[in-house]
Amino acid sequence: MGRRVVGVTARQLKAKAKKLGVRLPHRTTLRRYGLTEYAWLKRLDEQGWVCPLCLRLPLGGKFVVDHEHVRGWKDMPDEERATYVRGLLCWQDNKFLLPRSFTIEVADRVVQYLRDYLARRA
């Protein structure tokens, strides 16, 4: 019989967050995005406890929830809202690197723009 891998408990995740100085979100914030505290902590654990864009722990340990902006958000059940959460970011990257209108198509154009610049410099 195979060995069963036991998941990380909420208590273990909270202890790690405290050790790293991560500030847990208020319950109203969690509810707004359809997340439980455990789901929020698990997402952060899956990200390696850092912002996935700058790869740093935010100053003050505060992460923001990055989500896709979709119609009908306020009327969605919590479980559905949670499916639109992309990750947890530092506020700087959330504001400056992933503004509301930023899409894959825009990201592709940014990459092409920077590649064209580098090609001209070569």
N, C-alpha and C positions, 0 to 999 in steps of 0.2 A: 504494500500500500504506500502511496506517495505521501510525503510530508506536507501537512497543511500549513500554508503561510498565513499568519494572523496579521490583520491590518493594524495600522497605528490607531490608538485610541484618541478620543478627544482630549483626555487628560494629558497624554504625552505631547500632543500638538500644542496645547495651551502652555505647557511647561517650556517647550522649545521657543515658542513665541516670546514668552516672558524673558527667557535667557538672552534672546537676541535683541530685546527692546522693541518688539513689534507691538504697535497699538492695535487692539482689536476694535472692529467697527461697532458702532451703536446698533442695537437691535432694530431700530427703525431703518437704518441703512441696509442692513441685511434683508429686511422684509421688502424694501423697495426693489431689490434685485432678485427676490425669490430664493435667497440663500439662507442656510442655517449657519450657525457659527462653525460647526464641524465642516460643512462643505467649503466655507471660506478658508478655514485653516488647511484643509486638505489641498485646495487649489494652490495655496501659497507653498505648501510642502512640495507639491508636484513641480512648481516653478523653481525650487531650490532656495526659497526664502529670500529671493531678490526680485527686482523689477526685471522682467524678461527682455527689455529693450536696452537698458543701460548696464544691466547685470550688477546693480548695487542695491543695498538696503537703503531705502529712503531716509533722509535726515529726519530725526524724530520718530522713525519707525512707522510712519503712517502711509498706508497704501490706499489707492482709490480703485473702485471697480470700473473697469473698462467694459462697455457693452455696446452692442450694435443698436443703433437708433432705428426703431421700427414703429410702424403705425399701430395704434391700439394698445400701447404699452400699459397704460393705466388700467385697462380693463382685462388684462391677461391674468390668468391664475398664476400663483407663485412659481409652480413647477415649469410653466412655459417661459416665464421671464428669465428663469435661471438658465435656460438653454441659449439665451442671447448674450450671456456673460462671456467675454473673450478672455479675461484674465484680470490680474491685479497689478497695477502699475504705480510708479511714483507719480506724484501730481505733475511734475515737470514734463515727463514723457507723455502723460495723458493729455496735457494741454497743448504742448508744442509739436510732438511727433505724430500724435493720432487725433487731430481735431475732428470734429463731428463729420465733416464731409470727406474724410480720408478713406479711400477705398483701395482695393487691390489694383484697379486700373490706374488710379493716381500714383500709387506706389511704383508700378511698372514704369510710368512716365518719369518719375523722379529718378529711378535707377538709370533709365536711358539718358536722361539729361546729364547726369553725372558722368556716365561712360563717354558720352559725346565730348564733354569737356576734357576728360583725361586723354581721349584720342587726339584732340587738337593740340594738347600740350606735348604729346610724344614726338 
